[in-house]
Every structure is written in C-alpha cells, then in structure tokens.
Amino acid sequence: MTDLPQGDETVTLKLLKQKMHDFALERDWEQYHSPRNLLLALVGEVGELSEIFQWKGEVQKGLPDWKEEEKVHLGEELSDVLLYLVRLSDICGVDLGQAALRKIGLNAIKYPAPNANSSSQ
C-alpha cells in the first residue's frame, strides 16, 4: 500500500532524503542513481515545470486565476524537481539544508539589505 502523507505530517529534508533512499532501494534503482543520471533527470523535470508557465505570460502571486487541477499539476512538477534535487544531494554527500543556509548567509554578505533595496542589479 502507498504511504500517502497526512496533512499534518512535518516534512523535512531529512525525511524526504530517507523516503527517496528507501524508494530507490525497494525498487533496486540505486544502480541508476549516479550523480549524472540524477542531474539529467532533474533538468528534465525543470523542463516539465517550465512548460506549465511557458505560454501564460506573467502570473499573479498565489495563482488566483488558475484552476485547481492546474495548481495540483504545478505541485506535482515542483515536487519532482525537489525530490530529484534532494536525491542528487544525498548521492553527492551534500547536506542540502546546511548548504542552503550557508548560501543564504553568503548572499546576505554579498547583497547587504541597505544596499539592495533600491536597485535591481
């Protein structure tokens, strides 16, 4: 039976990493999950995500004009991108959460708030 999440389940990168590891292991897919293969799969999923927006022009935050099924489809494609990214980071031995926090810190140094507010550059 499929382990579908409950609405109140807390989702962490650690949980996603473990679920993706278990999912691949149960299907004997570890042999295919090289960094290169996962990166190419990730790029493919980003392409599918891009297709959703391709002909819509600019859209409003919250997607108020979108049908529910379009939002569900968007969620599925965003999830595919996230899951491949989490899996790729795991296979490469990168702690994605820590790397992301470090990057935010580096960006804060590179783009200090007082200097960044008045310019798009």
Secondary structure in CASP SS format (residue, H / E / C, confidence):
PFRMAT SS
TARGET T0000
AUTHOR 0000-0000-0000
METHOD secondary structure of the structure
MODEL  1
M C 1.00
T C 1.00
D C 1.00
L C 1.00
P C 1.00
Q C 1.00
G C 1.00
D C 1.00
E C 1.00
T C 1.00
V C 1.00
T C 1.00
L H 1.00
K H 1.00
L H 1.00
L H 1.00
K H 1.00
Q H 1.00
K H 1.00
M H 1.00
H H 1.00
D H 1.00
F H 1.00
A H 1.00
L H 1.00
E H 1.00
R C 1.00
D C 1.00
W C 1.00
E H 1.00
Q H 1.00
Y H 1.00
H C 1.00
S C 1.00
P H 1.00
R H 1.00
N H 1.00
L H 1.00
L H 1.00
L H 1.00
A H 1.00
L H 1.00
V H 1.00
G H 1.00
E H 1.00
V H 1.00
G H 1.00
E H 1.00
L H 1.00
S H 1.00
E H 1.00
I H 1.00
F H 1.00
Q C 1.00
W C 1.00
K C 1.00
G C 1.00
E C 1.00
V C 1.00
Q C 1.00
K C 1.00
G C 1.00
L C 1.00
P C 1.00
D C 1.00
W C 1.00
K C 1.00
E H 1.00
E H 1.00
E H 1.00
K H 1.00
V H 1.00
H H 1.00
L H 1.00
G H 1.00
E H 1.00
E H 1.00
L H 1.00
S H 1.00
D H 1.00
V H 1.00
L H 1.00
L H 1.00
Y H 1.00
L H 1.00
V H 1.00
R H 1.00
L H 1.00
S H 1.00
D H 1.00
I H 1.00
C C 1.00
G C 1.00
V C 1.00
D C 1.00
L H 1.00
G H 1.00
Q H 1.00
A H 1.00
A H 1.00
L H 1.00
R H 1.00
K H 1.00
I H 1.00
G H 1.00
L H 1.00
N H 1.00
A H 1.00
I H 1.00
K H 1.00
Y C 1.00
P C 1.00
A H 1.00
P H 1.00
N H 1.00
A H 1.00
N C 1.00
S C 1.00
S C 1.00
S C 1.00
Q C 1.00
END
